[in-house]
Amino acid sequence: MSEKFEIFNLDMKTGDTLKVKGKISGDAQDFSINLGSASSDLAFHFNPRFTESVIVCNSRCSRDWQAEHRDHHFCFTRGSSVKIIIEFHEDKFKVILPDDHHVEFPNRHGFDKLKYMSIKGGFRVTSFKLD
């Protein structure tokens, strides 16, 4: 079953940290956490894919996807509860994975404020916090 959690008035600024807790479904193919100004303009797309055992990061500008960054450090397990921390820096996004491994992705759009967040796919949000 595919979940969708969406916020259109997120007030995330550079220097903020987003903490997301949730449960990965037992039959998850993938899930994604998206941050940007709108669904068509994403500064950061974080997409663990179970089918490939890879984390794909990307950005989207005016509905067009840009060059993918693939990280082969895959620490997610179907059916598990996880906490993912995303730090929003001026020049990059830094993701702290459940096993403390870090994934970094450049802030290609140079955004200093993000108002859109969605979490889709085989992931059910149990809590989130913006610090």
N, CA, C and O atoms as a Tinker XYZ file with bonds, in Angstrom:
   524  protein
     1  N      0.826000   -1.179000    0.000000    73     2
     2  CA     0.000000    0.000000    0.000000    64     1     3
     3  C      0.878000    1.253000    0.000000    63     2     4     5
     4  O      1.838000    1.344000    0.765000    81     3
     5  N      0.555000    2.186000   -0.833000    73     3     6
     6  CA     1.339000    3.400000   -0.956000    64     5     7
     7  C      0.734000    4.511000   -0.099000    63     6     8     9
     8  O     -0.447000    4.834000   -0.219000    81     7
     9  N      1.560000    5.082000    0.758000    73     7    10
    10  CA     1.131000    6.168000    1.634000    64     9    11
    11  C      1.517000    7.498000    0.990000    63    10    12    13
    12  O      2.367000    7.544000    0.101000    81    11
    13  N      0.883000    8.577000    1.446000    73    11    14
    14  CA     1.270000    9.904000    0.999000    64    13    15
    15  C      1.013000   10.884000    2.135000    63    14    16    17
    16  O     -0.099000   10.982000    2.654000    81    15
    17  N      2.052000   11.599000    2.505000    73    15    18
    18  CA     2.011000   12.584000    3.576000    64    17    19
    19  C      2.523000   13.872000    2.962000    63    18    20    21
    20  O      3.646000   13.909000    2.460000    81    19
    21  N      1.717000   14.939000    2.990000    73    19    22
    22  CA     2.086000   16.156000    2.270000    64    21    23
    23  C      1.828000   17.397000    3.113000    63    22    24    25
    24  O      0.809000   17.496000    3.796000    81    23
    25  N      2.768000   18.349000    3.057000    73    23    26
    26  CA     2.630000   19.633000    3.743000    64    25    27
    27  C      2.949000   20.726000    2.730000    63    26    28    29
    28  O      3.971000   20.672000    2.047000    81    27
    29  N      2.071000   21.714000    2.639000    73    27    30
    30  CA     2.236000   22.795000    1.666000    64    29    31
    31  C      2.699000   24.101000    2.301000    63    30    32    33
    32  O      3.036000   25.046000    1.589000    81    31
    33  N      2.722000   24.166000    3.628000    73    31    34
    34  CA     3.126000   25.395000    4.302000    64    33    35
    35  C      4.253000   25.143000    5.300000    63    34    36    37
    36  O      4.285000   25.747000    6.372000    81    35
    37  N      5.162000   24.263000    4.951000    73    35    38
    38  CA     6.334000   23.986000    5.777000    64    37    39
    39  C      7.161000   25.268000    5.826000    63    38    40    41
    40  O      7.262000   25.980000    4.827000    81    39
    41  N      7.743000   25.562000    6.967000    73    39    42
    42  CA     8.567000   26.762000    7.093000    64    41    43
    43  C      9.978000   26.327000    7.475000    63    42    44    45
    44  O     10.429000   26.571000    8.594000    81    43
    45  N     10.677000   25.674000    6.532000    73    43    46
    46  CA    12.024000   25.167000    6.776000    64    45    47
    47  C     13.031000   26.139000    6.175000    63    46    48    49
    48  O     12.969000   26.467000    4.990000    81    47
    49  N     13.965000   26.595000    7.019000    73    47    50
    50  CA    14.974000   27.553000    6.576000    64    49    51
    51  C     16.357000   26.923000    6.701000    63    50    52    53
    52  O     16.533000   25.942000    7.424000    81    51
    53  N     17.339000   27.487000    5.998000    73    51    54
    54  CA    18.706000   26.978000    6.128000    64    53    55
    55  C     19.090000   27.001000    7.609000    63    54    56    57
    56  O     18.786000   27.947000    8.336000    81    55
    57  N     19.759000   25.945000    8.026000    73    55    58
    58  CA    20.125000   25.778000    9.429000    64    57    59
    59  C     19.142000   24.897000   10.183000    63    58    60    61
    60  O     19.437000   24.447000   11.290000    81    59
    61  N     17.959000   24.642000    9.588000    73    59    62
    62  CA    16.956000   23.799000   10.240000    64    61    63
    63  C     17.249000   22.313000   10.026000    63    62    64    65
    64  O     17.942000   21.923000    9.087000    81    63
    65  N     16.701000   21.507000   10.923000    73    63    66
    66  CA    16.829000   20.056000   10.851000    64    65    67
    67  C     15.438000   19.444000   10.891000    63    66    68    69
    68  O     14.619000   19.789000   11.742000    81    67
    69  N     15.181000   18.526000    9.958000    73    67    70
    70  CA    13.919000   17.800000    9.905000    64    69    71
    71  C     14.171000   16.379000   10.380000    63    70    72    73
    72  O     15.052000   15.688000    9.868000    81    71
    73  N     13.384000   15.944000   11.372000    73    71    74
    74  CA    13.496000   14.571000   11.884000    64    73    75
    75  C     12.197000   13.860000   11.551000    63    74    76    77
    76  O     11.118000   14.284000   11.964000    81    75
    77  N     12.314000   12.774000   10.800000    73    75    78
    78  CA    11.138000   12.003000   10.396000    64    77    79
    79  C     11.259000   10.594000   10.968000    63    78    80    81
    80  O     12.270000    9.916000   10.782000    81    79
    81  N     10.217000   10.172000   11.663000    73    79    82
    82  CA    10.151000    8.787000   12.147000    64    81    83
    83  C      8.995000    8.122000   11.432000    63    82    84    85
    84  O      7.966000    8.739000   11.156000    81    83
    85  N      9.192000    6.837000   11.136000    73    83    86
    86  CA     8.121000    6.114000   10.485000    64    85    87
    87  C      8.404000    4.639000   10.376000    63    86    88    89
    88  O      9.441000    4.135000   10.807000    81    87
    89  N      7.438000    3.965000    9.779000    73    87    90
    90  CA     7.559000    2.520000    9.590000    64    89    91
    91  C      7.543000    2.210000    8.101000    63    90    92    93
    92  O      6.656000    2.643000    7.366000    81    91
    93  N      8.544000    1.452000    7.678000    73    91    94
    94  CA     8.633000    1.011000    6.285000    64    93    95
    95  C      7.710000   -0.191000    6.131000    63    94    96    97
    96  O      7.767000   -1.124000    6.933000    81    95
    97  N      6.866000   -0.177000    5.115000    73    95    98
    98  CA     5.930000   -1.292000    4.930000    64    97    99
    99  C      6.681000   -2.578000    4.591000    63    98   100   101
   100  O      7.787000   -2.553000    4.052000    81    99
   101  N      6.053000   -3.686000    4.919000    73    99   102
   102  CA     6.668000   -4.994000    4.707000    64   101   103
   103  C      6.871000   -5.345000    3.246000    63   102   104   105
   104  O      7.687000   -6.206000    2.916000    81   103
   105  N      6.123000   -4.675000    2.361000    73   103   106
   106  CA     6.247000   -4.972000    0.930000    64   105   107
   107  C      6.735000   -3.746000    0.134000    63   106   108   109
   108  O      6.502000   -3.647000   -1.070000    81   107
   109  N      7.407000   -2.827000    0.821000    73   107   110
   110  CA     7.854000   -1.579000    0.176000    64   109   111
   111  C      8.776000   -1.850000   -1.006000    63   110   112   113
   112  O      9.719000   -2.635000   -0.906000    81   111
   113  N      8.493000   -1.195000   -2.119000    73   111   114
   114  CA     9.415000   -1.198000   -3.266000    64   113   115
   115  C     10.401000   -0.050000   -3.103000    63   114   116   117
   116  O     11.589000   -0.174000   -3.404000    81   115
   117  N      9.869000    1.085000   -2.614000    73   115   118
   118  CA    10.674000    2.272000   -2.358000    64   117   119
   119  C      9.845000    3.252000   -1.537000    63   118   120   121
   120  O      8.668000    3.012000   -1.268000    81   119
   121  N     10.466000    4.347000   -1.144000    73   119   122
   122  CA     9.747000    5.481000   -0.577000    64   121   123
   123  C     10.575000    6.716000   -0.869000    63   122   124   125
   124  O     11.759000    6.622000   -1.195000    81   123
   125  N      9.944000    7.881000   -0.750000    73   123   126
   126  CA    10.694000    9.109000   -1.003000    64   125   127
   127  C     10.288000   10.206000   -0.038000    63   126   128   129
   128  O      9.134000   10.312000    0.377000    81   127
   129  N     11.281000   11.020000    0.303000    73   127   130
   130  CA    11.065000   12.246000    1.071000    64   129   131
   131  C     11.453000   13.378000    0.127000    63   130   132   133
   132  O     12.562000   13.400000   -0.406000    81   131
   133  N     10.528000   14.317000   -0.075000    73   131   134
   134  CA    10.738000   15.405000   -1.028000    64   133   135
   135  C     10.606000   16.749000   -0.326000    63   134   136   137
   136  O      9.674000   16.968000    0.448000    81   135
   137  N     11.551000   17.650000   -0.603000    73   135   138
   138  CA    11.534000   18.989000   -0.026000    64   137   139
   139  C     11.740000   20.007000   -1.134000    63   138   140   141
   140  O     12.610000   19.829000   -1.987000    81   139
   141  N     10.952000   21.068000   -1.130000    73   139   142
   142  CA    11.126000   22.091000   -2.151000    64   141   143
   143  C     10.169000   23.241000   -1.974000    63   142   144   145
   144  O      9.638000   23.463000   -0.886000    81   143
   145  N      9.948000   23.981000   -3.065000    73   143   146
   146  CA     8.995000   25.096000   -3.025000    64   145   147
   147  C      7.612000   24.618000   -3.466000    63   146   148   149
   148  O      6.598000   25.225000   -3.120000    81   147
   149  N      7.578000   23.528000   -4.230000    73   147   150
   150  CA     6.334000   22.912000   -4.708000    64   149   151
   151  C      6.686000   21.520000   -5.205000    63   150   152   153
   152  O      7.866000   21.184000   -5.308000    81   151
   153  N      5.679000   20.697000   -5.517000    73   151   154
   154  CA     5.963000   19.336000   -5.993000    64   153   155
   155  C      6.710000   19.351000   -7.328000    63   154   156   157
   156  O      7.405000   18.392000   -7.663000    81   155
   157  N      6.567000   20.432000   -8.084000    73   155   158
   158  CA     7.248000   20.531000   -9.384000    64   157   159
   159  C      8.662000   21.103000   -9.268000    63   158   160   161
   160  O      9.454000   20.997000  -10.204000    81   159
   161  N      8.980000   21.713000   -8.115000    73   159   162
   162  CA    10.304000   22.297000   -7.874000    64   161   163
   163  C     10.856000   21.766000   -6.564000    63   162   164   165
   164  O     10.632000   22.339000   -5.498000    81   163
   165  N     11.581000   20.662000   -6.664000    73   163   166
   166  CA    12.126000   20.005000   -5.479000    64   165   167
   167  C     13.610000   20.305000   -5.346000    63   166   168   169
   168  O     14.391000   20.065000   -6.266000    81   167
   169  N     13.984000   20.830000   -4.194000    73   167   170
   170  CA    15.396000   21.056000   -3.910000    64   169   171
   171  C     16.061000   19.728000   -3.573000    63   170   172   173
   172  O     17.247000   19.526000   -3.836000    81   171
   173  N     15.260000   18.809000   -2.973000    73   171   174
   174  CA    15.835000   17.543000   -2.527000    64   173   175
   175  C     14.808000   16.424000   -2.616000    63   174   176   177
   176  O     13.711000   16.520000   -2.064000    81   175
   177  N     15.180000   15.372000   -3.315000    73   175   178
   178  CA    14.381000   14.147000   -3.463000    64   177   179
   179  C     15.260000   13.022000   -2.927000    63   178   180   181
   180  O     16.324000   12.745000   -3.480000    81   179
   181  N     14.814000   12.371000   -1.845000    73   179   182
   182  CA    15.550000   11.284000   -1.190000    64   181   183
   183  C     14.734000   10.021000   -1.388000    63   182   184   185
   184  O     13.610000    9.923000   -0.895000    81   183
   185  N     15.298000    9.036000   -2.115000    73   183   186
   186  CA    14.506000    7.898000   -2.589000    64   185   187
   187  C     15.233000    6.557000   -2.417000    63   186   188   189
   188  O     15.890000    6.086000   -3.346000    81   187
   189  N     15.113000    5.935000   -1.216000    73   187   190
   190  CA    15.648000    4.577000   -1.055000    64   189   191
   191  C     14.825000    3.582000   -1.880000    63   190   192   193
   192  O     13.598000    3.552000   -1.792000    81   191
   193  N     15.519000    2.772000   -2.681000    73   191   194
   194  CA    14.847000    1.792000   -3.547000    64   193   195
   195  C     15.265000    0.380000   -3.154000    63   194   196   197
   196  O     16.422000   -0.009000   -3.316000    81   195
   197  N     14.304000   -0.377000   -2.638000    73   195   198
   198  CA    14.588000   -1.751000   -2.214000    64   197   199
   199  C     14.890000   -2.647000   -3.403000    63   198   200   201
   200  O     15.678000   -3.585000   -3.285000    81   199
   201  N     14.278000   -2.373000   -4.544000    73   199   202
   202  CA    14.458000   -3.216000   -5.722000    64   201   203
   203  C     15.888000   -3.157000   -6.252000    63   202   204   205
   204  O     16.345000   -4.091000   -6.912000    81   203
   205  N     16.603000   -2.052000   -5.964000    73   203   206
   206  CA    17.979000   -1.898000   -6.437000    64   205   207
   207  C     18.996000   -1.818000   -5.303000    63   206   208   209
   208  O     20.199000   -1.771000   -5.561000    81   207
   209  N     18.534000   -1.801000   -4.042000    73   207   210
   210  CA    19.391000   -1.594000   -2.872000    64   209   211
   211  C     20.273000   -0.359000   -3.045000    63   210   212   213
   212  O     21.493000   -0.411000   -2.886000    81   211
   213  N     19.617000    0.749000   -3.376000    73   211   214
   214  CA    20.347000    1.999000   -3.604000    64   213   215
   215  C     19.493000    3.165000   -3.090000    63   214   216   217
   216  O     18.264000    3.088000   -3.064000    81   215
   217  N     20.166000    4.235000   -2.687000    73   215   218
   218  CA    19.473000    5.477000   -2.336000    64   217   219
   219  C     19.721000    6.449000   -3.482000    63   218   220   221
   220  O     20.867000    6.778000   -3.791000    81   219
   221  N     18.647000    6.904000   -4.107000    73   219   222
   222  CA    18.753000    7.874000   -5.192000    64   221   223
   223  C     18.386000    9.250000   -4.650000    63   222   224   225
   224  O     17.335000    9.423000   -4.033000    81   223
   225  N     19.253000   10.220000   -4.882000    73   223   226
   226  CA    18.965000   11.607000   -4.523000    64   225   227
   227  C     18.931000   12.415000   -5.811000    63   226   228   229
   228  O     19.692000   12.152000   -6.742000    81   227
   229  N     18.043000   13.398000   -5.854000    73   227   230
   230  CA    17.911000   14.201000   -7.061000    64   229   231
   231  C     17.248000   15.523000   -6.707000    63   230   232   233
   232  O     16.860000   15.760000   -5.563000    81   231
   233  N     17.128000   16.375000   -7.714000    73   231   234
   234  CA    16.367000   17.616000   -7.583000    64   233   235
   235  C     15.517000   17.754000   -8.838000    63   234   236   237
   236  O     15.763000   17.103000   -9.854000    81   235
   237  N     14.513000   18.616000   -8.743000    73   235   238
   238  CA    13.565000   18.768000   -9.842000    64   237   239
   239  C     13.310000   20.259000  -10.058000    63   238   240   241
   240  O     13.003000   20.988000   -9.114000    81   239
   241  N     13.437000   20.698000  -11.288000    73   239   242
   242  CA    13.253000   22.107000  -11.604000    64   241   243
   243  C     12.178000   22.236000  -12.682000    63   242   244   245
   244  O     12.327000   21.702000  -13.781000    81   243
   245  N     11.093000   22.949000  -12.362000    73   243   246
   246  CA     9.965000   23.123000  -13.295000    64   245   247
   247  C      9.525000   21.789000  -13.904000    63   246   248   249
   248  O      9.389000   21.656000  -15.120000    81   247
   249  N      9.310000   20.816000  -13.035000    73   247   250
   250  CA     8.858000   19.454000  -13.385000    64   249   251
   251  C      9.915000   18.567000  -14.044000    63   250   252   253
   252  O      9.646000   17.392000  -14.297000    81   251
   253  N     11.114000   19.096000  -14.330000    73   251   254
   254  CA    12.171000   18.306000  -14.978000    64   253   255
   255  C     13.168000   17.791000  -13.944000    63   254   256   257
   256  O     13.735000   18.564000  -13.172000    81   255
   257  N     13.374000   16.465000  -13.942000    73   255   258
   258  CA    14.371000   15.863000  -13.055000    64   257   259
   259  C     15.766000   16.226000  -13.551000    63   258   260   261
   260  O     15.990000   16.402000  -14.749000    81   259
   261  N     16.703000   16.334000  -12.604000    73   259   262
   262  CA    18.083000   16.653000  -12.943000    64   261   263
   263  C     18.941000   15.402000  -12.773000    63   262   264   265
   264  O     18.402000   14.298000  -12.691000    81   263
   265  N     20.248000   15.550000  -12.719000    73   263   266
   266  CA    21.145000   14.389000  -12.653000    64   265   267
   267  C     21.030000   13.687000  -11.300000    63   266   268   269
   268  O     21.100000   14.322000  -10.248000    81   267
   269  N     20.853000   12.371000  -11.348000    73   267   270
   270  CA    20.745000   11.553000  -10.136000    64   269   271
   271  C     22.088000   11.411000   -9.440000    63   270   272   273
   272  O     23.144000   11.399000  -10.073000    81   271
   273  N     22.019000   11.307000   -8.138000    73   271   274
   274  CA    23.180000   10.921000   -7.330000    64   273   275
   275  C     22.778000    9.607000   -6.661000    63   274   276   277
   276  O     21.746000    9.538000   -5.995000    81   275
   277  N     23.589000    8.572000   -6.838000    73   275   278
   278  CA    23.272000    7.259000   -6.260000    64   277   279
   279  C     24.255000    6.910000   -5.163000    63   278   280   281
   280  O     25.469000    7.018000   -5.339000    81   279
   281  N     23.722000    6.492000   -4.033000    73   279   282
   282  CA    24.539000    6.071000   -2.888000    64   281   283
   283  C     24.209000    4.604000   -2.628000    63   282   284   285
   284  O     23.051000    4.251000   -2.404000    81   283
   285  N     25.224000    3.760000   -2.658000    73   283   286
   286  CA    25.002000    2.314000   -2.519000    64   285   287
   287  C     25.082000    1.828000   -1.072000    63   286   288   289
   288  O     25.096000    0.623000   -0.819000    81   287
   289  N     25.136000    2.766000   -0.123000    73   287   290
   290  CA    25.066000    2.388000    1.291000    64   289   291
   291  C     23.579000    2.264000    1.634000    63   290   292   293
   292  O     22.900000    3.270000    1.842000    81   291
   293  N     23.087000    1.046000    1.692000    73   291   294
   294  CA    21.655000    0.819000    1.888000    64   293   295
   295  C     21.425000    0.131000    3.224000    63   294   296   297
   296  O     21.752000   -1.044000    3.392000    81   295
   297  N     20.855000    0.877000    4.183000    73   295   298
   298  CA    20.697000    0.323000    5.542000    64   297   299
   299  C     19.230000    0.134000    5.934000    63   298   300   301
   300  O     18.922000   -0.095000    7.104000    81   299
   301  N     18.327000    0.229000    4.952000    73   299   302
   302  CA    16.894000    0.118000    5.260000    64   301   303
   303  C     16.409000   -1.318000    5.140000    63   302   304   305
   304  O     16.889000   -2.082000    4.303000    81   303
   305  N     15.441000   -1.680000    6.000000    73   303   306
   306  CA    14.863000   -3.016000    5.996000    64   305   307
   307  C     13.349000   -2.895000    5.970000    63   306   308   309
   308  O     12.761000   -2.128000    6.732000    81   307
   309  N     12.726000   -3.661000    5.083000    73   307   310
   310  CA    11.259000   -3.669000    5.031000    64   309   311
   311  C     10.694000   -4.071000    6.384000    63   310   312   313
   312  O     11.236000   -4.951000    7.053000    81   311
   313  N      9.611000   -3.432000    6.783000    73   311   314
   314  CA     8.947000   -3.764000    8.043000    64   313   315
   315  C      9.555000   -3.126000    9.271000    63   314   316   317
   316  O      9.065000   -3.343000   10.379000    81   315
   317  N     10.610000   -2.345000    9.108000    73   315   318
   318  CA    11.277000   -1.760000   10.274000    64   317   319
   319  C     10.821000   -0.327000   10.527000    63   318   320   321
   320  O     10.322000    0.356000    9.633000    81   319
   321  N     11.007000    0.105000   11.769000    73   319   322
   322  CA    10.762000    1.498000   12.137000    64   321   323
   323  C     12.088000    2.230000   12.083000    63   322   324   325
   324  O     13.102000    1.718000   12.558000    81   323
   325  N     12.089000    3.429000   11.505000    73   323   326
   326  CA    13.339000    4.160000   11.310000    64   325   327
   327  C     13.174000    5.630000   11.661000    63   326   328   329
   328  O     12.064000    6.161000   11.717000    81   327
   329  N     14.317000    6.271000   11.896000    73   327   330
   330  CA    14.378000    7.722000   12.064000    64   329   331
   331  C     15.383000    8.239000   11.045000    63   330   332   333
   332  O     16.510000    7.752000   10.960000    81   331
   333  N     14.958000    9.229000   10.278000    73   331   334
   334  CA    15.815000    9.843000    9.261000    64   333   335
   335  C     15.912000   11.326000    9.603000    63   334   336   337
   336  O     14.900000   11.989000    9.829000    81   335
   337  N     17.140000   11.839000    9.638000    73   335   338
   338  CA    17.370000   13.244000    9.970000    64   337   339
   339  C     17.918000   13.948000    8.734000    63   338   340   341
   340  O     18.899000   13.498000    8.141000    81   339
   341  N     17.282000   15.056000    8.348000    73   339   342
   342  CA    17.734000   15.827000    7.183000    64   341   343
   343  C     18.108000   17.228000    7.653000    63   342   344   345
   344  O     17.268000   17.968000    8.164000    81   343
   345  N     19.379000   17.583000    7.474000    73   343   346
   346  CA    19.853000   18.926000    7.804000    64   345   347
   347  C     19.864000   19.750000    6.528000    63   346   348   349
   348  O     20.338000   19.294000    5.488000    81   347
   349  N     19.340000   20.964000    6.611000    73   347   350
   350  CA    19.250000   21.873000    5.468000    64   349   351
   351  C     20.316000   22.962000    5.625000    63   350   352   353
   352  O     20.173000   23.880000    6.433000    81   351
   353  N     21.381000   22.841000    4.838000    73   351   354
   354  CA    22.472000   23.818000    4.866000    64   353   355
   355  C     22.368000   24.729000    3.645000    63   354   356   357
   356  O     21.637000   24.429000    2.700000    81   355
   357  N     23.099000   25.836000    3.669000    73   355   358
   358  CA    23.094000   26.768000    2.541000    64   357   359
   359  C     23.499000   26.092000    1.233000    63   358   360   361
   360  O     22.918000   26.348000    0.178000    81   359
   361  N     24.509000   25.224000    1.323000    73   359   362
   362  CA    25.087000   24.631000    0.114000    64   361   363
   363  C     24.714000   23.170000   -0.121000    63   362   364   365
   364  O     24.999000   22.622000   -1.186000    81   363
   365  N     24.068000   22.525000    0.883000    73   363   366
   366  CA    23.784000   21.093000    0.731000    64   365   367
   367  C     22.702000   20.630000    1.698000    63   366   368   369
   368  O     22.308000   21.335000    2.627000    81   367
   369  N     22.242000   19.406000    1.431000    73   367   370
   370  CA    21.393000   18.669000    2.352000    64   369   371
   371  C     22.247000   17.541000    2.907000    63   370   372   373
   372  O     22.973000   16.880000    2.164000    81   371
   373  N     22.161000   17.323000    4.204000    73   371   374
   374  CA    22.898000   16.227000    4.827000    64   373   375
   375  C     21.878000   15.333000    5.503000    63   374   376   377
   376  O     21.120000   15.776000    6.366000    81   375
   377  N     21.867000   14.070000    5.103000    73   375   378
   378  CA    20.921000   13.095000    5.660000    64   377   379
   379  C     21.685000   12.153000    6.585000    63   378   380   381
   380  O     22.710000   11.585000    6.207000    81   379
   381  N     21.177000   12.002000    7.784000    73   379   382
   382  CA    21.760000   11.050000    8.727000    64   381   383
   383  C     20.822000    9.845000    8.739000    63   382   384   385
   384  O     19.669000    9.929000    9.162000    81   383
   385  N     21.353000    8.729000    8.265000    73   383   386
   386  CA    20.569000    7.501000    8.138000    64   385   387
   387  C     20.455000    6.792000    9.488000    63   386   388   389
   388  O     21.177000    7.132000   10.426000    81   387
   389  N     19.557000    5.811000    9.597000    73   387   390
   390  CA    19.355000    5.109000   10.874000    64   389   391
   391  C     20.629000    4.475000   11.445000    63   390   392   393
   392  O     20.719000    4.286000   12.658000    81   391
   393  N     21.609000    4.145000   10.606000    73   391   394
   394  CA    22.852000    3.533000   11.110000    64   393   395
   395  C     23.969000    4.572000   11.257000    63   394   396   397
   396  O     25.138000    4.206000   11.388000    81   395
   397  N     23.620000    5.863000   11.236000    73   395   398
   398  CA    24.540000    7.003000   11.382000    64   397   399
   399  C     25.394000    7.289000   10.144000    63   398   400   401
   400  O     26.230000    8.192000   10.179000    81   399
   401  N     25.206000    6.549000    9.063000    73   399   402
   402  CA    25.877000    6.882000    7.802000    64   401   403
   403  C     25.293000    8.200000    7.288000    63   402   404   405
   404  O     24.109000    8.471000    7.487000    81   403
   405  N     26.107000    9.011000    6.637000    73   403   406
   406  CA    25.650000   10.308000    6.119000    64   405   407
   407  C     25.604000   10.284000    4.596000    63   406   408   409
   408  O     26.498000    9.747000    3.942000    81   407
   409  N     24.558000   10.867000    4.047000    73   407   410
   410  CA    24.434000   11.079000    2.603000    64   409   411
   411  C     24.321000   12.585000    2.404000    63   410   412   413
   412  O     23.515000   13.246000    3.059000    81   411
   413  N     25.137000   13.129000    1.494000    73   411   414
   414  CA    25.074000   14.569000    1.222000    64   413   415
   415  C     24.676000   14.807000   -0.222000    63   414   416   417
   416  O     25.038000   14.044000   -1.118000    81   415
   417  N     23.922000   15.884000   -0.432000    73   415   418
   418  CA    23.446000   16.239000   -1.766000    64   417   419
   419  C     23.437000   17.761000   -1.871000    63   418   420   421
   420  O     22.964000   18.434000   -0.955000    81   419
   421  N     23.949000   18.313000   -2.966000    73   419   422
   422  CA    24.044000   19.777000   -3.067000    64   421   423
   423  C     22.687000   20.474000   -3.133000    63   422   424   425
   424  O     21.718000   19.924000   -3.656000    81   423
   425  N     22.633000   21.681000   -2.601000    73   423   426
   426  CA    21.448000   22.534000   -2.700000    64   425   427
   427  C     21.540000   23.220000   -4.074000    63   426   428   429
   428  O     21.940000   24.380000   -4.168000    81   427
   429  N     21.174000   22.504000   -5.111000    73   427   430
   430  CA    21.345000   22.972000   -6.491000    64   429   431
   431  C     20.571000   24.241000   -6.804000    63   430   432   433
   432  O     21.027000   25.076000   -7.585000    81   431
   433  N     19.396000   24.387000   -6.193000    73   431   434
   434  CA    18.559000   25.556000   -6.476000    64   433   435
   435  C     18.994000   26.779000   -5.677000    63   434   436   437
   436  O     18.589000   27.901000   -5.981000    81   435
   437  N     19.821000   26.560000   -4.654000    73   435   438
   438  CA    20.234000   27.660000   -3.793000    64   437   439
   439  C     19.105000   28.197000   -2.930000    63   438   440   441
   440  O     19.155000   29.345000   -2.487000    81   439
   441  N     18.077000   27.374000   -2.684000    73   439   442
   442  CA    16.956000   27.801000   -1.847000    64   441   443
   443  C     17.456000   28.106000   -0.429000    63   442   444   445
   444  O     18.386000   27.461000    0.056000    81   443
   445  N     16.838000   29.086000    0.229000    73   443   446
   446  CA    17.122000   29.325000    1.639000    64   445   447
   447  C     15.885000   29.067000    2.495000    63   446   448   449
   448  O     15.937000   29.154000    3.722000    81   447
   449  N     14.760000   28.745000    1.824000    73   447   450
   450  CA    13.527000   28.420000    2.522000    64   449   451
   451  C     12.764000   27.371000    1.716000    63   450   452   453
   452  O     12.688000   27.452000    0.490000    81   451
   453  N     12.205000   26.396000    2.409000    73   451   454
   454  CA    11.432000   25.341000    1.763000    64   453   455
   455  C     10.032000   25.339000    2.363000    63   454   456   457
   456  O      9.875000   25.380000    3.583000    81   455
   457  N      9.013000   25.293000    1.503000    73   455   458
   458  CA     7.647000   25.299000    2.033000    64   457   459
   459  C      6.875000   24.029000    1.708000    63   458   460   461
   460  O      5.760000   23.844000    2.196000    81   459
   461  N      7.451000   23.151000    0.890000    73   459   462
   462  CA     6.741000   21.932000    0.493000    64   461   463
   463  C      7.494000   20.696000    0.969000    63   462   464   465
   464  O      8.714000   20.608000    0.836000    81   463
   465  N      6.752000   19.750000    1.522000    73   463   466
   466  CA     7.328000   18.451000    1.887000    64   465   467
   467  C      6.314000   17.372000    1.549000    63   466   468   469
   468  O      5.120000   17.525000    1.805000    81   467
   469  N      6.800000   16.278000    0.969000    73   467   470
   470  CA     5.941000   15.105000    0.810000    64   469   471
   471  C      6.755000   13.860000    1.133000    63   470   472   473
   472  O      7.965000   13.805000    0.909000    81   471
   473  N      6.068000   12.880000    1.657000    73   471   474
   474  CA     6.664000   11.577000    1.924000    64   473   475
   475  C      5.717000   10.574000    1.294000    63   474   476   477
   476  O      4.546000   10.483000    1.660000    81   475
   477  N      6.249000    9.819000    0.335000    73   475   478
   478  CA     5.405000    8.927000   -0.465000    64   477   479
   479  C      5.982000    7.520000   -0.510000    63   478   480   481
   480  O      7.159000    7.301000   -0.222000    81   479
   481  N      5.133000    6.579000   -0.874000    73   479   482
   482  CA     5.581000    5.206000   -1.078000    64   481   483
   483  C      5.351000    4.337000    0.138000    63   482   484   485
   484  O      4.408000    4.557000    0.898000    81   483
   485  N      6.195000    3.370000    0.320000    73   483   486
   486  CA     6.039000    2.375000    1.373000    64   485   487
   487  C      6.586000    2.822000    2.713000    63   486   488   489
   488  O      7.415000    2.138000    3.315000    81   487
   489  N      6.119000    3.976000    3.182000    73   487   490
   490  CA     6.594000    4.546000    4.440000    64   489   491
   491  C      5.435000    5.260000    5.111000    63   490   492   493
   492  O      4.819000    6.147000    4.520000    81   491
   493  N      5.136000    4.873000    6.348000    73   491   494
   494  CA     4.067000    5.533000    7.103000    64   493   495
   495  C      4.701000    6.408000    8.180000    63   494   496   497
   496  O      5.395000    5.909000    9.066000    81   495
   497  N      4.461000    7.700000    8.099000    73   495   498
   498  CA     5.024000    8.660000    9.059000    64   497   499
   499  C      4.350000    8.470000   10.414000    63   498   500   501
   500  O      3.122000    8.464000   10.509000    81   499
   501  N      5.165000    8.315000   11.467000    73   499   502
   502  CA     4.619000    8.242000   12.820000    64   501   503
   503  C      4.864000    9.559000   13.552000    63   502   504   505
   504  O      4.090000    9.924000   14.437000    81   503
   505  N      5.929000   10.274000   13.195000    73   503   506
   506  CA     6.140000   11.608000   13.746000    64   505   507
   507  C      7.155000   12.350000   12.898000    63   506   508   509
   508  O      7.993000   11.754000   12.221000    81   507
   509  N      7.054000   13.683000   12.956000    73   507   510
   510  CA     8.100000   14.497000   12.342000    64   509   511
   511  C      8.262000   15.764000   13.158000    63   510   512   513
   512  O      7.316000   16.250000   13.779000    81   511
   513  N      9.467000   16.285000   13.147000    73   511   514
   514  CA     9.786000   17.468000   13.942000    64   513   515
   515  C     10.723000   18.346000   13.146000    63   514   516   517
   516  O     11.667000   17.857000   12.525000    81   515
   517  N     10.468000   19.632000   13.162000    73   515   518
   518  CA    11.316000   20.599000   12.485000    64   517   519
   519  C     11.963000   21.464000   13.555000    63   518   520   521
   520  O     11.278000   22.178000   14.287000    81   519
   521  N     13.301000   21.394000   13.641000    73   519   522
   522  CA    14.056000   22.187000   14.627000    64   521   523
   523  C     14.855000   23.271000   13.931000    63   522   524
   524  O     15.554000   24.042000   14.589000    81   523
